[in-house]
Amino acid sequence: MTTPATRLTGSADHDVLIIGGGPAGLSAALNLGRSLARVLVIDADRPRNAATLRSHGFLTRDGVPPQELRRLAREELTTYPNVEVRTRMRVTALRATATGFAAEIGRRDSEETVTAGAVLLANGLRETLPAVPNLRGYYGMSLFSCAACDAWELQGRRLALIGETSDLADRARLIGRWTESLTVFTHGADVVTATEEAELAAAGIAVQRHPIVELVGDRGRLEAIRLADGTLVELDGGFVRPEWESTLSFLDGIAPTLDEAGHLITDRSGRTDFRGLYAAGDAAAPGPQQLIVAAGAGARVAAVIVHDAIGVATAH
């Protein structure tokens, strides 16, 4: 016998609107559905890890393709009639109302308006890779952005770290755990200080400051990097330091507090400082960018949303 969904938040179409259908959003949808909430998930279906062939670190799913993980999650959600997932759709505008939120949704432009008592932002971040020639041809196959996710498969090999951000030296120290042959490529950006370069050299990590003119390899397998001064550095793979930014342009008159990098600030339970608006996964102030971490955050925020809706104290 199917238990009908319980209305948590007034007369809105849905109790919770989830924007984003990655691990955070789908995990939240599962747990909210099991709490009898009426849930709508809007998923543009353009995940940041689309180029990744295998994802790692997710208990019982180590090595699963990210798209397969999403497919399995959406399939599980079909068990819950109170949860609806719409893919290849996006929220074009989200505004606050007297009783919650109203969202304009559609494939490109607005096609309809839906209302919800609460909104969970789980739409991740927009990723910008360094402007290195033909880098995209290797990204997700032999060049990755997450050491915790992919360094195991590259351990002991000749690796690159490509980036143009001020934390490049710190990332190099981290990746150095998995290899004794690491070269940092700044692509001409002045982001590694002389002191940092000396510290990296003491750890056996080289720094190449000339611009990259070519990545050399075959079928996504990196073999070398050619620099503007003619240097050719032979490699077996490596990592890229992208730049990330929140995708919040659809917020209409809603202005939650952001940190200096433009990421949403939440409390430890996923609440923003805008009443009824929550965030989970990479959409919140960034931490470890792993699928299992995002899924856990989604489950945690789901519990908080239910508790907040019925006005009970939580331990979260």
C-alpha positions in Angstrom: 0.0 0.0 0.0 1.4 3.4 -1.0 1.3 6.1 1.6 0.3 9.5 0.2 2.7 12.4 0.5 2.2 14.6 3.4 1.9 18.3 2.7 4.7 20.0 4.7 4.5 23.6 3.5 1.2 25.2 2.8 -0.5 25.1 -0.6 2.6 25.1 -2.9 2.8 22.7 -5.8 5.8 21.0 -4.0 7.2 20.9 -0.6 10.8 21.2 -1.9 12.2 22.2 -5.2 15.7 20.8 -5.8 17.7 22.5 -8.4 20.4 20.1 -9.7 20.4 16.4 -10.2 23.8 15.3 -9.2 24.7 13.2 -6.1 23.7 16.0 -3.7 20.3 16.7 -5.3 19.4 13.1 -5.9 20.4 12.0 -2.4 18.3 14.8 -1.0 15.4 13.8 -3.2 15.6 10.2 -2.0 15.6 11.1 1.7 12.9 13.8 1.3 10.8 11.3 -0.6 11.1 8.8 2.1 10.0 11.5 4.5 6.7 11.9 2.5 7.6 15.3 1.1 6.4 16.3 -2.3 9.6 16.9 -4.3 10.5 18.2 -7.7 14.0 17.9 -9.1 15.0 20.1 -12.0 18.2 18.9 -13.7 19.8 20.5 -16.7 21.7 17.2 -17.1 25.0 18.9 -17.9 27.2 17.6 -15.0 30.7 19.1 -14.5 32.2 15.6 -14.4 30.7 14.7 -17.8 34.2 14.1 -19.2 35.1 11.6 -16.5 35.0 8.0 -17.5 35.2 6.6 -14.0 34.5 8.1 -10.6 36.1 6.8 -7.4 35.7 6.9 -3.6 31.9 6.1 -3.5 31.4 3.1 -1.2 30.1 0.1 -3.2 30.4 2.1 -6.5 34.1 2.6 -6.8 34.9 3.0 -10.5 31.4 3.6 -11.6 30.9 6.0 -14.6 29.3 9.2 -13.1 26.4 9.1 -15.6 25.7 5.5 -14.6 25.6 6.6 -10.9 23.0 9.3 -11.8 21.0 6.8 -13.9 20.8 4.3 -11.0 19.8 7.1 -8.6 17.0 8.3 -10.9 15.8 4.8 -11.3 15.6 4.3 -7.6 13.5 7.5 -7.2 10.8 6.1 -9.5 9.7 4.0 -6.5 8.5 7.2 -4.8 5.4 8.7 -6.4 5.9 11.9 -4.5 9.2 12.6 -6.2 9.4 13.9 -9.7 12.6 14.3 -11.7 12.6 16.4 -14.8 15.8 16.2 -16.8 17.2 18.6 -19.5 15.3 21.4 -17.8 16.6 24.4 -16.1 15.3 27.1 -13.7 15.4 30.4 -15.6 14.2 32.5 -12.6 13.6 31.8 -8.9 11.9 34.4 -6.7 10.5 34.5 -3.2 6.8 34.7 -2.6 4.7 35.2 0.5 4.5 31.5 1.1 7.7 30.2 -0.3 9.2 30.3 -3.8 8.1 30.4 -7.4 10.4 29.1 -10.2 10.2 29.6 -13.9 11.4 26.4 -15.6 11.9 25.3 -19.2 14.4 23.7 -21.6 15.7 27.1 -22.8 13.2 29.8 -21.9 10.5 29.8 -19.3 7.7 27.3 -20.1 5.8 27.1 -16.8 5.9 28.3 -13.2 6.1 25.9 -10.2 5.9 26.8 -6.5 7.6 25.2 -3.5 7.8 25.8 0.2 11.6 25.4 0.3 14.4 25.3 -2.3 17.6 23.3 -2.2 20.4 24.5 -4.5 22.4 21.5 -5.6 23.4 22.8 -9.0 27.1 22.6 -8.4 29.7 25.0 -9.9 30.7 26.2 -13.3 34.2 25.0 -14.2 36.7 27.0 -16.2 39.9 25.2 -17.3 43.2 26.9 -18.0 43.4 28.2 -21.6 45.9 25.5 -22.6 45.8 24.3 -26.3 44.0 20.9 -26.7 43.6 20.4 -23.0 40.0 19.2 -23.4 41.2 16.3 -25.4 42.8 14.8 -22.3 40.6 16.0 -19.6 38.8 13.1 -17.8 41.0 10.5 -19.5 44.6 11.2 -18.3 44.2 14.7 -16.8 41.9 15.1 -13.8 41.0 17.8 -11.3 40.5 15.8 -8.1 43.5 14.1 -6.6 41.4 12.2 -4.0 39.3 10.9 -6.8 41.9 9.9 -9.4 45.5 9.9 -8.0 45.4 6.2 -7.0 45.4 5.2 -10.6 48.3 7.5 -11.4 50.5 6.7 -8.5 54.2 6.4 -9.1 54.0 7.9 -12.6 55.4 11.1 -14.2 52.7 13.6 -13.5 51.9 17.2 -14.4 49.9 19.8 -12.4 48.6 22.6 -14.7 47.1 25.7 -13.2 47.0 29.5 -12.9 45.7 30.0 -9.4 47.5 31.1 -6.2 47.0 27.8 -4.4 49.0 25.8 -7.0 51.9 25.1 -4.7 49.6 23.7 -2.0 48.0 21.4 -4.6 51.4 20.3 -5.7 52.3 19.3 -2.2 49.1 17.2 -2.0 49.6 15.5 -5.3 53.2 14.7 -4.3 51.8 12.1 -2.0 51.2 9.8 -5.0 54.4 10.4 -7.1 58.0 11.3 -6.8 58.0 12.8 -10.3 55.8 15.8 -10.4 56.1 19.0 -12.6 54.1 22.1 -12.0 53.2 24.1 -15.1 52.0 27.7 -14.5 51.3 28.4 -18.2 53.1 31.7 -17.8 51.1 32.9 -14.8 53.0 34.4 -11.8 51.3 32.2 -9.2 54.2 30.3 -7.6 56.4 32.5 -5.5 60.2 32.1 -5.3 59.9 30.8 -1.8 57.3 28.3 -2.8 59.4 27.1 -5.8 62.3 26.5 -3.5 60.2 24.6 -1.0 58.8 22.5 -3.9 62.3 21.9 -5.3 63.3 20.6 -1.9 60.5 18.1 -2.1 61.6 17.0 -5.6 58.8 18.9 -7.4 59.9 21.0 -10.5 58.2 24.2 -11.7 57.9 25.2 -15.3 56.9 28.8 -15.8 56.8 29.1 -19.6 53.5 29.1 -21.5 52.3 25.7 -22.7 52.0 25.5 -26.5 50.9 21.9 -26.9 49.9 18.8 -25.1 51.3 15.7 -26.8 49.6 12.3 -26.8 47.2 10.0 -28.5 43.5 9.3 -27.9 43.4 11.1 -24.6 46.5 9.7 -23.2 49.0 12.4 -22.3 52.6 11.7 -23.2 54.3 15.1 -23.0 53.9 18.9 -22.7 55.7 21.3 -25.0 56.5 24.7 -23.8 57.0 28.0 -25.6 60.8 27.9 -25.1 60.9 24.5 -26.9 61.2 22.4 -23.8 59.4 19.0 -24.1 58.6 17.4 -20.7 57.6 13.7 -20.9 54.7 12.7 -18.8 52.2 9.9 -18.1 49.2 12.0 -17.0 48.4 14.5 -14.3 46.0 17.1 -12.9 44.5 20.4 -13.7 43.5 23.2 -11.3 40.3 24.6 -12.7 38.6 27.8 -11.5 35.1 27.4 -10.2 32.2 29.8 -9.9 28.7 29.5 -8.6 25.8 29.6 -11.1 23.2 31.7 -9.4 22.2 34.1 -12.1 18.6 32.7 -12.0 18.0 34.1 -8.5 15.6 37.0 -8.9 15.6 39.3 -5.9 17.0 36.6 -3.7 20.5 37.5 -2.4 21.9 34.9 0.0 25.3 35.8 1.4 28.3 34.7 -0.6 32.0 34.3 0.4 34.8 36.2 -1.3 35.1 33.6 -4.0 31.4 34.0 -4.8 30.2 30.7 -3.2 27.1 30.3 -1.1 27.7 30.5 2.6 25.6 28.1 4.7 25.5 26.9 8.3 26.7 23.4 9.0 23.2 22.1 8.3 23.0 23.6 4.8 20.9 26.6 5.5 21.7 29.9 3.7 20.8 33.1 5.4 17.7 33.5 3.1 14.8 31.8 4.8 13.7 28.5 3.1 16.8 28.4 0.8 19.3 25.6 1.4 22.4 24.4 -0.4 24.3 21.2 -0.6 27.2 19.7 -2.5 29.5 21.9 -4.5 26.9 24.7 -4.6 27.7 25.4 -0.9 31.1 26.9 0.2 33.5 24.4 -1.3 35.1 21.5 0.5 36.2 18.0 -0.8 34.6 17.7 -4.2 33.8 14.0 -4.1 30.6 12.4 -5.1 30.2 10.6 -1.8 30.7 13.8 0.1 28.0 15.6 -2.0 25.6 12.7 -1.5 26.1 12.8 2.3 25.5 16.5 2.3 22.3 16.1 0.3 21.0 13.5 2.9 21.9 15.8 5.8 20.1 18.8 4.3 17.1 16.7 3.5 16.6 15.9 7.2 17.1 19.5 8.2 14.5 20.7 5.6 11.9 18.3 7.1 12.7 19.2 10.7 12.6 23.0 9.9 9.3 22.5 8.1 7.6 21.0 11.1 9.4 23.1 13.6 11.3 20.6 15.6 14.8 21.0 17.0 17.4 19.0 15.1 20.8 17.6 16.1 22.3 18.7 12.8 
